[in-house]
Amino acid sequence: MHRSRINITLIVLLFLIIRCKKEVGDQINYKAPSNKYELAVEGGVNTFQKKQFIRLSIPALNKNDVPKPISNALVTINNYILSETDTAGVYAGDVLNNLNFNTPYVLKIVYNNKVYEASDTLKSASGPFQNDMPVSAIQQENNAVELTISKHTFGASKPERWFIAAPAAILWNPEKLNKKQDFSYSYTSGSPNSLYPLVNETRKLSAALTDTLTVYKFSITSAYSSYIYSVFQETDWKGIFSSSPGKITGNISGNAAGFFYAAGVQKQKIAVKDLIK
């Protein structure tokens, strides 16, 4: 009898909690965004291949909206024309001089009789590779190896972005602007809050001792790294004690969001056994 009363009490409490959550959710007023951008830019220029990709969209302004692709825009990088692909809003074209290090690359967009421009300087991806990788390895039984890949590394000697692909995994593809790709980031600045768990986010991979990883290192500018840092401050690293939302400033002129980047890319095959210390 006593146990039955407890069960009934728990059921009533659970019902009240669910009802309260629904009522609170129904009462939330979603404010209109203070920054209503005309367009958003994704992508950049890299040294990995001549063909470059830029994605243009109209940002979503309400919680139930989705970004809308922008067609019929004129897009150039250093006067090389990028044409819209079969994927609406994605523009592609060959940039033949994509190895001019320490040189600015300029994106120009003409849309709705307005001109938007951005520039970023290309950095070389040469230099130390394996020692800077955000990967640790632990050998287990039967020649199995557990790999831990950090998404964020703070206090690095220079800003970098990484793409680390496990054996038989899908490799980095600059064309897949609308697909999630597991990048890691190295910042020269410190952690915004080392106690917040998502700052220390990692992913685990299983590999054999004889496997190799395909690793891409992207050398990026401090400006682009700061932009990425500020984006995560308003998204992944947001906690209940975070400050009020701030404005994320990219490098696109006019009333546009996003960051056009230039990145030197270095690709290497790394033996898993060489990661074990």
KAQUICOR-V351667 format. One record per pair of residues at least 6 apart in sequence whose ideal C-beta (glycine too) atoms are under 7 Angstrom apart, sorted by the first residue. I is the first residue (numbers start at 1). J is the second residue. Records with the same first field share a line. If there is no record, write none. Layout:
I: J ; J
This chain:
30: 63
32: 61
33: 61
35: 247
36: 61
37: 59 ; 255 ; 256 ; 257
38: 255 ; 256
39: 56 ; 57 ; 58 ; 70 ; 111 ; 116 ; 256
40: 57 ; 59 ; 67 ; 256 ; 257 ; 258
41: 54 ; 56 ; 118 ; 252 ; 256 ; 258 ; 260
42: 55 ; 177 ; 258
43: 53 ; 54 ; 55 ; 177
44: 120 ; 260 ; 261 ; 262 ; 263
45: 52 ; 77 ; 95 ; 98 ; 105 ; 262
46: 174 ; 263 ; 265
47: 98 ; 99 ; 264 ; 265
48: 174 ; 265
49: 174
50: 94 ; 95 ; 96 ; 98
51: 92 ; 94
52: 77 ; 82 ; 92 ; 93 ; 95
53: 90 ; 92 ; 174 ; 175 ; 177
54: 75 ; 82 ; 91 ; 107
55: 89 ; 90 ; 177
56: 70 ; 73 ; 89 ; 91 ; 109
57: 67 ; 68 ; 69 ; 70 ; 89
58: 67 ; 68 ; 70
59: 67 ; 257
60: 66 ; 67
69: 88 ; 89
70: 89 ; 111
71: 84 ; 88 ; 89
73: 109 ; 110 ; 111
74: 110
75: 82 ; 91 ; 109
76: 82 ; 108
77: 95 ; 105 ; 107
78: 95 ; 97 ; 105 ; 106
80: 93 ; 94 ; 95 ; 96
81: 93
82: 91 ; 92 ; 93
83: 91 ; 92 ; 93
84: 91
85: 91 ; 92
90: 177
100: 122
101: 122 ; 123 ; 124 ; 264
102: 121 ; 122
103: 121 ; 122
104: 119 ; 120 ; 121
105: 119 ; 120 ; 122 ; 262
106: 117 ; 119
107: 117 ; 118 ; 260
108: 115 ; 117
109: 116
114: 254
116: 252 ; 253 ; 254 ; 256
117: 253
118: 251 ; 252 ; 253 ; 260
120: 221 ; 223 ; 224 ; 251 ; 260 ; 261 ; 262
121: 221 ; 262
122: 262 ; 264
123: 219 ; 220 ; 221 ; 264
124: 219 ; 264
125: 217 ; 218 ; 219 ; 264 ; 265 ; 266
126: 266
129: 217 ; 266 ; 268
130: 270
132: 160
133: 162 ; 215
134: 149 ; 150 ; 153 ; 162 ; 184 ; 186
135: 147 ; 149 ; 164 ; 275
136: 148
137: 145 ; 147 ; 272 ; 275 ; 276
138: 145 ; 146
139: 145 ; 209 ; 276
140: 146
143: 208 ; 209
144: 206 ; 208
145: 207 ; 208 ; 209 ; 272 ; 276
146: 204 ; 206
147: 204 ; 205 ; 207
148: 202 ; 204
149: 164 ; 184 ; 202 ; 203 ; 205
150: 184 ; 202
151: 184 ; 185 ; 201 ; 202
152: 185 ; 199 ; 201
153: 186 ; 187
154: 187 ; 189 ; 190 ; 191
155: 190
156: 186 ; 187 ; 188
158: 188
159: 186 ; 187 ; 188 ; 220 ; 222 ; 225
160: 186 ; 217 ; 218 ; 219 ; 220
161: 183 ; 185 ; 218 ; 220
162: 183 ; 184 ; 215 ; 216 ; 217
163: 172 ; 181 ; 183 ; 216
164: 184 ; 213 ; 215
165: 171 ; 172 ; 213 ; 214
166: 205 ; 207 ; 213
167: 207 ; 211 ; 212
171: 214
172: 181 ; 216
182: 203
185: 228
187: 225 ; 229
189: 229
191: 199
192: 199 ; 233 ; 237
193: 199 ; 237
196: 237 ; 239
198: 236 ; 237
199: 237
207: 272
209: 272 ; 273
211: 272
212: 269 ; 270 ; 271 ; 272
213: 270 ; 272
214: 269
215: 268 ; 270
216: 265 ; 267
217: 266
218: 263 ; 265
219: 263 ; 264
220: 261 ; 263
223: 251
224: 259 ; 261
227: 250 ; 259
230: 248
231: 248
234: 245 ; 246 ; 248
250: 257 ; 258 ; 259
251: 259 ; 260
252: 258 ; 260
